[in-house]
Structure formats: C-alpha cells, structure tokens
C-alpha cells in the first residue's frame, strides 16, 4: 500500500470513528467529565472496557485525544482538548462552549488533519 493510500485509509477510519462517537455522545461525555481512564470512560458510556480502549486508542492515533498524567501520577488519562470541543460536540451557541470557541479560534492552525476537514 502506498503512503498516500495509507494516509487516505487512516483519514477515513478516523472520520468514521468520529462519526460513530458523535452519534453516541462520546465527546459530550468527555467534555463534561474531563480527563478519564478507559475504565471510567467505559462505565460512563456503557460499553465494555475493551471496546472503550479500542475507540480511545483510535482517537489518540488521530490526534483527537491527548494523554495526560493521572492525578495519582501512576498512569495516564485521556483528555479532549478544549479547542476541539466546538467541532466534536457540536456548537449551537451554548454559553458553556464560549471558552472552547475562543480556544478554537486561537488554535485553529494547530488542528489535527482530521479535525481540519470537519471544521
């Protein structure tokens, strides 16, 4: 497979994963809960932890989620960056997204490719 084809496939997989998560409200859960580990995310959205880990890994690979140290310093949690929220959660002018809209404006040039396609 050529590198152009593999990039196209990776982009298509990322877009499909994002569409799947939007329909199920996963980004809203991440926005409202803050950084989470896979077990917590699985419990919040009602899926097996194995499925949660697979989806979260897809999101990290696409640059949509970031790994951050857990509060206890023993592991990592995953964070939905604030500047991505208006794109992924859907922005209908809600007041709680005002800061995220400002962050998106300030960091628009730094969006991962898959989010640039959606912005």
Secondary structure, DSSP 4 states (H G I P E B T S, - for coil): --HHHHHHHHHHHHHHHHHHHHHHTHHHHHHHH-SB-HHHHHHHHT--HHHHHHHHHHHHHTTSEEEEE-TTSSSEEEEE-GGGHIIIII-S--GGGHHHHHHHHHHGGG--HHHHHH-
